[in-house]
Amino acid sequence: MQDTAHAAHQAAIHTVSYLRWIPLLPLIGAAINGLGGAWIQKHLGKKVIGGIACAMPLLGFLLSLRAFFQLAGLDPAERTLLDTMFPWIHVGNLNVDVAFQVDPLTAVMILIITGVGGLIHIYSTGYMHDEPAYWRYFAYLNLFTFAMLTLVMGDNLLIMFVGWEGVGLCSYALIGFWYSEWANASAGSKAFIVNRVGDFGFMCATFLLFWSLADVGHPTLLFREIAEYGPLLEGHMFWGVSTVTLITMLMFVGATGKSAQIPLYVWLPDAMAGPTPVSALIHAATMVTAGVYMIARLNVLFGMAPATGAVIATVGAATAFFAATIGTTQFDIKKVLAYSTVSQLGFMFIAMGVGAYATGVFHLMTHAFFKACLFLGSGSVIHAMHHEQDMRKMGGLKKWMPYTYATYLISTLAIAGIPPFSGFFSKDEILWKAFSSGHQFVWFVAVCAAALTAFYMFRSVYMTFDGENRSDEHTREHLHESPFSMTVPLMVLASLAALAGFLNVPHALFGDARFDAWLAPVLEHGGGHAGGHGDAHGGGHHVEVIEYVLMVLSIAVAAAGIFVARAMYKTGSMSPDRLTGLAGGKPYRTVFNKYYVDEFYDATVIRGTLALTRVSAWFDTNIVDGIVNGAAWVVRMASAFNGLVDRYVVDGAVNGVATVTSLVGGRVRRLQTGNINAYLYVAVIAVVGMMVARMW
Amino acid sequence: MMEIGLSHFLVVSTIVFLAGMFCVLTRRNAIGILMGVELILNSANLNYLAFARYSSVGYDGQMFAIFVIMLAAAEAAIGLAIVLGIYQTFHTIDVEATDTLRL
């Protein structure tokens, strides 16, 4: 029985050989621009650099489309393409190949990465036009794309880990791109170090997963085999804890690092130090989605660990809410978007936590569109404002930048959850899944976060594009709409942000949830899911009245958020000071200073680490060095004693023998006169003596 | 007339031996010493032959005497060669001046 199942499983994989080029093309681009970029830029010009860099992800996008259509032409159960490049690690019972696979989930991811990533590349050619290190920027950008594609296309955890580390490295390089300023360089380091904390969890989870799968007889790190054998871990215990719960918790620690969740979200707002397109790439299309993707990829394991699911949903809700509150107080346009990203990622994790994986991935996709558009729009504004990021110095920009304004507004409507824009469908679906799976408190927090999202996003729109212009004369004279290389990607992304929601119209709105159905082969393996994910699909598309109630409610809170933002920042009928002045302004200052989390980490983790290093240094100089020096002293004393023994006993004996010999020799030598006559006298006397003695 | 017997030979050989001994002990000339040694060897030969003649041991004494003569010849040859060597080195053959084996 199992054999036939296994054979069917094998047959479901279609081997192709073009998948490898999807990640390899950006790598080649990175190699060309990274190694020969300086020469190309000097002799052939920036256009060649940008052309190479943009061509790679766009070619990758075409290949991704090909993979997508090939998958679409297959039977849903057989939708897996595999491209094995070469064997990698075959040690003991660990068999890992360098292999790329594309299934419906990966197809969505690579289309987002190469599509949105490609648009960001094109946009960058305009945005970074005056950058001297143009080639270095595009080499990093391509490398980033490569790493992210590796992450999502790897058919096993180790390849995924290569990409996982790769995006961490590239984020470090890109956030600290303008490294000559200390703040930028340290922001890059911060992203890298905070991510390392998460990576530690990811690695531990990988080891534990491999070990426990070996324990139940199927040592493997391949995703499709994990999906197949994962259920065998049911009931497996490790140190008295369910192994699956432990693995998934550790995986989630990794995800909090990459996807910027509490408590490891602190790197993301600082990551704004990088060029704005980089922020778009990191926060929309690539890096931060890694944690969400990883949970979706290992949904079999997460489905078996309801405790982890509850933790994820709780952390997601908390992150969504806290980041949203911080977002309401920021004046830096990119910081607002950064906290918005953290908040939206929180929404995705709510979906992951309640077992609505397809919904989470759907929100990942819509978020990729509208957040990329928002970041690029803010980049367009910053470009026009001569790198001014403070919204208090903007205002009224819609007069100068109509395209940027229109696209920014569409994306803002999408993120605020106003129908029919994409964010409405994905966010509302998350809220409904959270509510229907029994996480009412999570739902409540998430609705509050959604209201805040609408508020702070429209606050940024009104402050930036509406009202009087507050910039100085010089900047105002130079205000201009960005070139086509920047506005065209904005328009594409804005239309996607507006329309992508129709990919997954829920059954409640007489849609057919095509996106959920597309992902179903990957995300609905066993049916042992936590939460009410099965409700929408398994229960014959059963629709409850309360779903409509909640839908209207979430639109209402979004509208309320927009209304308050309008009242405060456009019409002025409501003064923000009334809120900021509450309780002596203390709550406002706390939120404005991001709840002092950075200061808290500085006081605890960083100072703790530094104190530990000082203790270690003291221990090193006083104890370790003391032991070493003590040992040296003992050895010196022993050798000194040994020297004395040598000098007086051994040498004394040797010299004594020599002295005695010499003395004796000195005496005996007298006998040897060398005078033959004397010898003869002695001989004669001796003979005579002997004769006399004989005769006696 | 007293018949010549063993005692006479022994007396003669003793006289020769003492003469040789005296010569060896008193001479400072290396060649003189060698001559004294010859006398001593010959006195020994006399003893061998006398005892061989007056006892019944056969020809053993004569045999030894021939050996001694041969030995004396060899000794004289080597001795004279050494003396020549000494002379070449020290420009003298005075044995009291040549009491070292080195320069």
Contacts between the chains, C-beta under 8 A, distances in Angstrom:
chain1	res1	chain2	res2	distance
A	673	B	99	5.8
A	674	B	98	7.5
A	674	B	99	3.0
A	674	B	100	5.2
A	674	B	101	7.0
A	675	B	95	6.9
A	675	B	96	6.0
A	675	B	99	4.8
A	676	B	33	6.6
A	676	B	95	4.7
A	677	B	24	7.9
A	677	B	25	6.0
A	677	B	26	7.8
A	677	B	28	7.5
A	677	B	95	6.6
A	677	B	96	7.2
A	680	B	24	5.7
A	680	B	25	5.5
A	681	B	25	6.4
A	684	B	21	6.7
A	684	B	25	7.1
